[in-house]
Amino acid sequence: MLKYIPNFNLAAISKFGFSFGPTTLFAVLALIFILLYGLSLGRTRALISLLAIYVAYAIHASFPYLDRLHDLIKISPDLYVTRVGLFLFFYIVTFFILNRSLVKHRLNLNEASFFSVALISVLQLALLITIITNIVPVTVFKISNDWTQFFATNEALFYWFLAPIVVVSFLKREKK
């Protein structure tokens, strides 16, 4: 390889600290699965899913019985596991309710391009990652501080909440 790329320095790449152990590979596969799932949802359901994330987070943030629920179900001694599970439960329930309601017909994206659906899916993924990394303590993830500033801070949560609203407001329907 040095014959073709004379300035190639493998030691410089190792400074990033990439650890491709089983946990990292599983996380990468999970992210790819979620992204493919978002793309396969379809145009209208992608927007409904994005709306369901906002509604689920609002319900999750105002849920007053978290301590009682945590004591009742006893999945894990850590409260963040219950919080993440509760958020995902609210997300799934909200998605199914919105998908079967009249909102589905109002949020129709029949003329949307593949690029816009892919962009909405990426924003959904980033928003879900940001919400979950704000619920779970950063020490659990064992990732560098360089990555946590993009997802695990309150400022990142604000910007990832704002980004889909801005992007969707600028999406235009293609003309026939």
Secondary structure as the mmCIF struct_conf table of DSSP 4:
data_model
#
loop_
_struct_conf.conf_type_id
_struct_conf.id
_struct_conf.beg_label_comp_id
_struct_conf.beg_label_asym_id
_struct_conf.beg_label_seq_id
_struct_conf.end_label_comp_id
_struct_conf.end_label_asym_id
_struct_conf.end_label_seq_id
TURN_TY1_P TURN_TY1_P1 LEU A 2 TYR A 4
TURN_TY1_P TURN_TY1_P2 PRO A 6 ASN A 7
HELX_RH_AL_P HELX_RH_AL_P1 LEU A 10 SER A 14
TURN_TY1_P TURN_TY1_P3 LYS A 15 PHE A 16
BEND BEND1 GLY A 21 GLY A 21
HELX_RH_AL_P HELX_RH_AL_P2 PRO A 22 SER A 40
TURN_TY1_P TURN_TY1_P4 LEU A 41 LEU A 41
HELX_RH_AL_P HELX_RH_AL_P3 ARG A 43 ALA A 61
TURN_TY1_P TURN_TY1_P5 SER A 62 SER A 62
TURN_TY1_P TURN_TY1_P6 PRO A 64 TYR A 65
HELX_RH_AL_P HELX_RH_AL_P4 LEU A 66 ILE A 73
BEND BEND2 ILE A 75 ILE A 75
BEND BEND3 PRO A 77 ASP A 78
HELX_RH_AL_P HELX_RH_AL_P5 LEU A 79 ASN A 99
TURN_TY1_P TURN_TY1_P7 ARG A 100 ARG A 100
BEND BEND4 SER A 101 SER A 101
TURN_TY1_P TURN_TY1_P8 LEU A 102 LEU A 102
HELX_RH_AL_P HELX_RH_AL_P6 VAL A 103 ARG A 106
TURN_TY1_P TURN_TY1_P9 LEU A 107 LEU A 107
TURN_TY1_P TURN_TY1_P10 ASN A 110 GLU A 111
HELX_RH_AL_P HELX_RH_AL_P7 PHE A 114 ILE A 135
BEND BEND5 VAL A 136 VAL A 136
HELX_RH_AL_P HELX_RH_AL_P8 VAL A 138 PHE A 141
HELX_RH_AL_P HELX_RH_AL_P9 ASN A 145 PHE A 151
BEND BEND6 ALA A 152 THR A 153
HELX_RH_AL_P HELX_RH_AL_P10 ASN A 154 PHE A 170
HELX_LH_PP_P HELX_LH_PP_P1 ARG A 173 LYS A 175
#
